[in-house]
Amino acid sequence: MVFDDIRRCDEHPVADFRDEMELMKFVRPSRWLRVDFRGVRVLRINWVTTVLAVAVLWGFSIYSLAAPEEALTEASKWQSFITQNFSWLYIGTQNVWAGFLLYIAFSKYGRLKLGRENEAPEFNDLSWFAMLFSCGIGVGIYYWGVSEPVYHYRGGAVYKIPVQNDDDRAQVALFITLFHWGLHGWCPYILVAVALGLVCYRWNMPLTMRSAFYPLLGHLVYSPLGDLIDALSIACTTFGVCTSLGFGADSIAAGLHRLDARFENTVGNQIALIWAITGFATVSISLGLRRGIRRAANVTFAVGLLIIFSLLFLDNTWFLLNSFVQSVGHYFQWILSVGFQTDAWEQLGLEFSSGNNLLIGSGGDTQSGALFHKMQTAFLLTDNALGDTNATMQTQPGLYNSHDPNWMDTWTVFYWGWWISWAPFVGMFIARISRGRTIRQVIIGSFIAPTSFSFFWLIVFGSLGIKMQRVAELALGGGDSVDWAAGTADCGLLGYLNNEPIGAAALSLANEGYYALSCRGHADRLFDVLQPYGETSQFLTALCLVGVALYFVTSSDSGSYVDDIISANGLPNPPLFQKFFWAFTEGAVATGLLTAGGNNSLKALQAVSICAGLPYTFALCFLCTSIHRGLKIDQHERDVCAAAQWSTGVLDAWDFYAPGSANDYFASPRRWGAPERLASVVRAFFAPFLGVRAIAGAIFDEDEEDDVSPHAGGEGGASYDDAPTETTHSLRSPRFLLSRIRKPSQADLHGGVSFVFFACCICFLSASAKHGEWRGVGWAFFFCHICQVAFLRNETRKRFGIYGNAWEDFFVSLVLYPGVVSQMELQAWDAADLREEPAETYVSKNASF
């Protein structure tokens, strides 16, 4: 990696990327597609990134329209698979990211300004906050503001924190809602914003997602790997935004039905609404950030304030204020504990069930639950089963009072996937509007400002929803209609059928504006809460419709704006045609999602969010490393800037083993050509112990002669010399081999241990074809092999003065062990050259070293 593309804002003029010649310094000419028609700009895109993103998005849309039921089934299956196997990843990473951001904010790096040191913020605080809220929260806070607390209150028991009575259950419902909309959710956004703000506004690089990884990947951001990062960002952005568009269309359709019963809330009408509002979003995009998106955000925020303050004063103001204070305290009391809950014991019930077990390695060949069949066989021999042929085995929820094992699938993991899939979109947007602010202001402001308003909104709407539910239960039901301990209400006994009141008492209460919300549809609950206020109810309903529509527009136009910039490689003013294209693409994907979901469109929207969020979870973990390394480079810290470099990169294959800058993409490798690099990687894949022995010899047995090093070739690369030498003959003599057996070197020991680990891994994994139990043993040996490779990489870095950390060594060894072994092997062979040649580092002209 080299850092010769860094142009610090305090040392160079601010780059104006509206000038294509300036942008072309960061784009390989072979990637750039420029089309004009009669002097009018038509296209300015990175065609590789665009084609990859379009193939995914339009491929999904066409598939969903052509085979909607199959698309929903597959998406739901992938959703369950990801939740069952990766809940720990979604939950754990959110907490790690939160800790990392707080560390950055309150460390010495927090004072760094995203821009020149004397640069003022581009937007005032009020506009900045309004745009933060409108692009980061959007339609979802309307859709779920009432529905989610009511679901947690009467959608079945959820045991996250202790519950002694129904008042506790009401508080738990509000707490879980705040948890899903609170500090954790903003972590992905802020990570992307800080990373982009650092490299784009302090180092004068284009505002595109690949730039955020420059401190970690160097010139590889110009390779196909960078194209893939940008394409993945566009796809995640579009899927995340379309999830919100689906919720928004459902809310608007429900509101229009409330105002005019002739308008039916059907999938067809929802699709029509999506295309109508997409048209308005296109107009907003064409006006640009300042005239279009900023004004829409300000109006949207003002409408939200009017709604929430109206409800505060129309209803029991003191109850709502009490609930706000109590709920915020409850949130901070339990956030640390619940923030780490993965439902480990609840999801264990999936292994005890038939047909729903998608846990890797536990379900047998048919993934139907191998353990369940053993339990079922034993159960059939019990007295209960022998005496009653209809007897069934107990379930974990029934016997142990666990809550639904699929709860994480529907809620927390869905939310984290949804937030993560929005990360490239909202993070880039926050970076775009945060120029001139310090890193501490961006992190703390993004955590506190939108979260505070979200909490006030959710607590007011959620409290009113639970209050309305209690009004209906007390007025319509008896002791049999509500089971507070189980968190359920019997809609039939409350006079409801198919989400509508049909009983005389239920109809009478509905005429007064009160509904049993647990018996109503998700989209109806928002407007139900507005009904008890007489003459103002219609006004509030219309106001909510306007608010949802405006959030719909701001989400759509902001998402299209970000997609457009990424596809144009950071060009801030792409042609108008491209803006229309991305808005149209969002509408098509949203149409595909609603078509696939049909009457169960909510499940399709949830599934695509979880699936889209998984790959970006890994990307954000790498982004943390990139941010930390970038901050150290920016501050000229010696451990990074004066460190030696690896002679080869683990990911160099992405650039055909010849990584170079944007305009030097045919750069020759430092020493090893592509054939040698490829041969080394293949050898490391099939026989890693050879590379392990070579690097161990370079680290631990430096003074001993060895026969593993090739002889350097002529100019332009290296070659292997097959001619035997006197030294190699002596090394292969029986006396020498006997002495090495009696007194093995460190290289021999490491090579032997690596051989044992790798051979046992292969043998046991092969044996698992007949007896699956050996699979676990095989993977255990593989894990031991990875730990050894990571240890050697850590020792190699120390030996040659290369910057890094043990976690990075372990993770890259786990994911790409052949590349790591090859890298270390070539580093060992290049050791003599590295001692003679200065390290390639970036040093500012103002640096003191």
Secondary structure, DSSP 8 states (H G I E B T S, - for coil): ---TT---TTTS----TTSHHHHGGGS-GGGEEEEEETTEEEEEEEHHHHHHHHHHHHHHHHHHHHSHHHHHHHHHHHHHHHHHHHHHHHHHHHHHHHHHHHHHHHSGGGG-BSS-TT---SS-HHHHHHHHHHHHTTTHHHHHHHHHHHHHHHSS---SS---SHHHHHHHHHHHHHHHHSHHHHHHHHHHHHHHHIIIIIS---SSHHHHTHHHHGGGGGSHHHHHHHHHHHHHHHHHHHHHHHHHHHHHHHHHHHH-TTS---HHHHHHHHHHHHHHHHHHHHHHIIIIIIHHHHHHHHHHHHHHHHHHHHS-HHHHHHHHHHHHHHHHHHHHHHTT---HHHHHGGGGSSS----TTTSTTTTS-HHHHHHHHHHTTSHHHHH-TT-----HHHHH----TTHHHHTHHHHHHHHHHHHHHHHHHHHHH-TTSBHHHHHHHHHHHHHHHHHHHHHHHHHHHHHHHHHHHHHH--TTTEETTTTEE-TTTTTEETTEE-SHHHHHHHHTT---GGGS-HHHHHHHTTGGGTTHHHHHHHHHHHHHHHHHHHHHHHHHHHHHHHHTTT-SS--HHHHHHHHHHHHHHHHHHHHHHGGGHHHHHHHHHHHHHHHHHHHHHHHHHHHHHHHHHHTT-HHHHTSB--SS-TTGGGGTT----TT-TT---SS--HHHHHHHHHHHHH-HHHHHHHHHHHHH-TTS--S------STTS-----S--HHHHHHTSHHHHHHHHHS--HHHHHHHHHHHHHHHHHHHHHHTTT-TTHHHHHHHHHHHHHHHHHHHHHHHHHHHTB---HHHHHHHHHH-HHHHHHHHHHHHHTHHHHHHS-------TT---
